[in-house]
Amino acid sequence: MKFKLPGIVTAVGAAAAMMAAVCAPSAASAATKSTDALLDVSPYRMGNLYPSLTWSNYVYYKTIAGTDHYDIIVSGAGKTQTVSSPGYGFEKTGRQRAVVVNLDPCVSYVVKVGARDANGNGPTSRGRLANSIRPGGVLKASAKRGTDPTTATFTWTPPAVRGHTNEYGMSVKEVVSRPTPLSYQTELVRMSDNKVVKSYTIAANTITGSVSHSVTGLDRKGAYVLRVKATNAWGTCDNKAGRILLNRVS
């Protein structure tokens, strides 16, 4: 039976099979749900606060009696790495904490925790999503020329994943609840010769609605592309730059 991870669509079987699964959960399904409840996994992305914790991911979890060690399983961008850890030190919440380092700040990861006996056997939780610490690409992008066709307005909405600024000493809940300020780096490219003719930086803000950017001095018979990269305190992801097309006026 396939389990549904956050943000990942799994295959769905025939209606009869699905009804059977609902009416009579398998032992594996029950065990997984039980493991989820016992471990209560919570991933938490970290930036470069310390040289030894480069682009790391803290993973908080509860202990299960009789467990020899825990496998922290982190998957993303086609790669999986596993760190075995008893956790180090109990947090005030009664949970333990492990850390996985050298992750890509532009990649979102699925995190699982397995409770293992001395032979390496034991149940594994379902995956929890740890979003990228740098922002993703802008959404709902559009471009429209003004009444004067040498002017245009480009609009977009912020990325679904803004990343976060995790100041030292903040709790996990504080980090998640605070909106991350984003700035935007833009480059206007003339398509006829692929030349950058204008570039701007839109100052950091916490806007959650549409962002607008007006441009003047355009060639009415020229087509342009505005490249937009969202940036937070941890940087930007070049591979997630948005491209907004402005067509020429016939």
N, C-alpha and C positions, 0 to 999 in steps of 0.2 A: 504494500500500500504506500502511495506517495503522499508526503505531508506538504502542506502549503507553507512556504517561508514568506516573511514580509517582503512585498514588492516583487515576488516571483510567481508567475502563473504556472500551475501544474496541470497535467493532463487530467481530464475528467472521463470516467468510464461510462458505460451504459447506465440508463436510469435504474434498471433493476439492480445492478451491482452496487450503485450508489446507495439505494434504499437499504440494501442488505447491510452495507457497511454502517449506515446510521443506526439501524435497528440492532445490529449485533457487532459492536466494536471488537476488533481483533485484540489479542493479548498484547501484541506489539504496540498498538495504538494506546491502550490503557497504560502500558508501561511508560511510553513516551510522555503522556500527559502527567503521570505521576512524577517522572523525573523533572519535567518542567517546573512543577509546583515546588518540589523539594529544593532544586538548585536556584531557582529565581534569578536567572542570568540577566545581567545588565552590562552591555558594552559601552565604553566611553572613550571617544577618540581624544588623543593628546597630540600637541604639536612639538616643537623643538624647545621645550622648556629646559631640558638638560641634555648635554651631549650623549649621555649613555642611554637616553630614552628617545632616540630619533624617530619621529613620526610613529609614535607608539599607540597602542590600544590597551587601555585598562579594561579588565573584565572582572566584574564583581559577581560573586556567587556565594550561596550558602553551602555549608558542609553537610554531608550525609554520613551517618554513623557507619563505621566499618570500612570506610574508603581508604585505600592505600595512597592514591594520588589522583590528580585530576588532569585530563587532557583538554587543553584549550585549542580548539580547531577553528582556524580562520581561513575563509575562502573568498577569493575575489579576483577578477581579471584572469580567470582561467588557471589560477594557482591556489594551492592549499598548503598551509603550514600548520604544524602541530607542536605545541609547547606543553611539556608535562611539568606540572607544578603542584605543590601542596598549598600554594598561596603563601603570602608572607604577611604575617601580622593580621590580627582581626581589626576590622574597621569598627567604628562606633555603632554601626547598624547590626553588628553581629555577623556580617558577611566577610568572606575572604577576598583577596585581590591578587590577580595575576596580571602580567604585562607581556604583550607581544610587540616587538620592536621592528623597525625598518619596513614599515608599511608605506604604500604609495598614498600621499595625501590627496590625490585626485581620484582614488578608487573607493567605492563603498564595499564593505565586506559583510559576509554572513558569519556570525560567531556562534559556535556550539561549545558546550562543556560536557565532557564525559566523566562519570565517576567510576574509577577503575579499582579492581582488587590487585593483589600482588602479582597476578598472572596477566594483568592488562585487560581483563574482561570487565564488563559492566555497562550500564545504560548510558545513553547520550541524549542530551536535550535537543529539542528542535532549534532551528536557527533563529537568531535575533539579528536585525539589521543594524550595522554601524555605518552611518553615512560618511561620505568623504569629508575631510576637515576643511578642504578648500571648496569654493562654490562650484555648482554645475553650470550648465548653459542657460541663457535667457530663454524666456518662453513668449508665445503669442506675439511674435515680432511682425511689424508691418511698416510700410513707408508710403507717404502720400505727398505729392507736390502741392505747393500752395497756389493761390490765385495767380501769383507771379511764379511761373514755372522754373525760375532760377532759384527758388527756395523750396525746401522740403522739410517735413517733420517725420522723424523715425520714432516709433514707440515699441515698447516691450514690457514684459512683467519680469520680476526677479526670478532667479532659478528656484526650482522646487527644493533643492538642497542648497542652503545658504552657507553651510559649514558653521563653525562656531569659534568664538574667541574664549578660550578656557584660561582665565586668569588664575594664577596659583592661589589656592585657599578657597576657591568657590566649590560648593557642593555640586553633585551631578544634577540635581533638580534645578539649581540656579543657572547652570550652563545651558541646559535644555530650554529653559523658559525665557531667557534673554534673547531678543532679536539681534541677529548678527549684522552690524553695519557693513554695507557693501558699497564699493566705488566701482565705476565702470570705465574701462579704457576703450576708446573708440578710434577707429581708423577708417576714413572714407577713401575708397579705392575707385579710381576711374577705370572702367572696364576696357576701354579702347587700348590702353597701354599698360594696364595693371599697375598703375602708379598711385601711391598714397598721396592724396592732395590735401587732406586735412586730418588732424588728429586732436583729440580732446580727452580730458579726464573729468568725469563727473564725480564730484566730491562724495565721500562716504556718507551714507544715510541709511535709515531703517525703513524706507518706504516698502510697503507690501503691495501697493497697487501699481498702476501703470507708470512707467518712466518715459518721459518725452525728451527728445533731443532735436533741436532745429538747426538747419544748415542753410547758408546763403552762398551766393556766388557760383551757382551751378550752371553748367551748360545744358540748356533745355533739350538739345539733341543728343546728349550723352547719357549713358546708363552708368549707374554707380552701385557699389556694394558697401554697406557699412559693416565693418567687423566690430563686434562687441564682446569684450571679455569682462566677466564679473570678478571682482577681487575683494578678498577680506584680509584680515591681519596676517594670515598665513600664506597669502599669495594668490596666484591665479592658475588656471589649468588651460594651457594653450590649445589642447585638443578638444576643449569644450567651447571654443569661441563661436558665437552666433554670427550668422551672415544674413543681412537684410538687403534685399534687392530693391533698387529704385529704377524703374524703367525709363527709357527716353521718351520724350514727347514727340509724337509724329507730326 
